[in-house]
Amino acid sequence: MAEKLTWDHFLDTLAGGLGMEKEELTADTHLYNDIGIDSLGVFSVGMKMINTYAIQLPLALVSTIQTVGDMYESMVKAVAKGKGGEAAA
């Protein structure tokens, strides 16, 4: 069963996947410039999030994600379109 998609749970999951504390992450945290992961790292973390929340995102969309906020917004939109998971209000 997919996890419920909330900002707090999303940050927990993302931070765990990055080996960071969630307090280090904000919506404006840039995945490449601030965290220093490369495109393969973003893809890997994105896949973990997709699996956690049972969300389907096109690879083309994953490749456009630049910030933590971008990733969360993309997932919320996928949930809203009924592609998996459950978004919290």
NUGUFI-312650 format. One record per residue (C-alpha): residue in three letters; residue number from 1; x, y, z. Coordinates in pm, whole numbers, plus 50000, padded with zeros to 5 digits. Layout:
<recs>
nukol,lumro,u,v,w
ALA,NUM,X,Y,Z
...
</recs>
This chain:
<recs>
nukol,lumro,u,v,w
MET,1,50000,50000,50000
ALA,2,50125,50347,49915
GLU,3,50227,50586,50188
LYS,4,50022,50901,50239
LEU,5,50187,51195,50065
THR,6,50234,51479,50311
TRP,7,50512,51738,50310
ASP,8,50645,51610,50643
HIS,9,50649,51243,50540
PHE,10,50793,51339,50201
LEU,11,51079,51523,50374
ASP,12,51143,51225,50604
THR,13,51158,50989,50308
LEU,14,51371,51221,50095
ALA,15,51613,51303,50376
GLY,16,51654,50933,50452
GLY,17,51726,50861,50087
LEU,18,51986,51138,50080
GLY,19,52144,51053,50415
MET,20,52049,51394,50554
GLU,21,51835,51536,50830
LYS,22,51499,51668,50713
GLU,23,51569,51998,50889
GLU,24,51840,52056,50628
LEU,25,51581,52054,50347
THR,26,51339,52326,50237
ALA,27,51125,52365,49928
ASP,28,51398,52588,49782
THR,29,51683,52343,49844
HIS,30,51844,52284,49504
LEU,31,51918,51917,49452
TYR,32,52228,51979,49240
ASN,33,52374,52302,49377
ASP,34,52287,52275,49748
ILE,35,52299,51900,49802
GLY,36,52551,51818,49532
ILE,37,52389,51511,49383
ASP,38,52411,51447,49011
SER,39,52131,51361,48768
LEU,40,52168,50988,48842
GLY,41,52130,51065,49212
VAL,42,51815,51268,49146
PHE,43,51680,50982,48935
SER,44,51762,50729,49209
VAL,45,51597,50939,49481
GLY,46,51303,51007,49249
MET,47,51256,50633,49194
LYS,48,51258,50572,49571
MET,49,50990,50836,49614
ILE,50,50785,50698,49325
ASN,51,50798,50351,49479
THR,52,50718,50478,49829
TYR,53,50411,50669,49715
ALA,54,50307,50439,49425
ILE,55,50317,50734,49186
GLN,56,50390,50722,48816
LEU,57,50594,51010,48676
PRO,58,50726,51028,48321
LEU,59,51106,51016,48304
ALA,60,51097,51344,48112
LEU,61,50933,51507,48414
VAL,62,51181,51356,48660
SER,63,51464,51506,48457
THR,64,51320,51859,48502
ILE,65,51316,51846,48882
GLN,66,51564,52094,49028
THR,67,51452,52157,49387
VAL,68,51294,51968,49672
GLY,69,50979,52173,49613
ASP,70,50975,52074,49243
MET,71,50986,51708,49339
TYR,72,50705,51741,49592
GLU,73,50482,51943,49357
SER,74,50532,51688,49078
MET,75,50426,51409,49309
VAL,76,50124,51598,49442
LYS,77,50010,51660,49083
ALA,78,50051,51289,49000
VAL,79,49841,51193,49303
ALA,80,49577,51449,49206
LYS,81,49554,51291,48862
GLY,82,49482,50957,49025
LYS,83,49812,50794,48939
GLY,84,49871,50647,49282
GLY,85,49928,50734,49644
GLU,86,49702,50956,49849
ALA,87,49766,51326,49888
ALA,88,49697,51484,50220
ALA,89,49500,51805,50240
</recs>
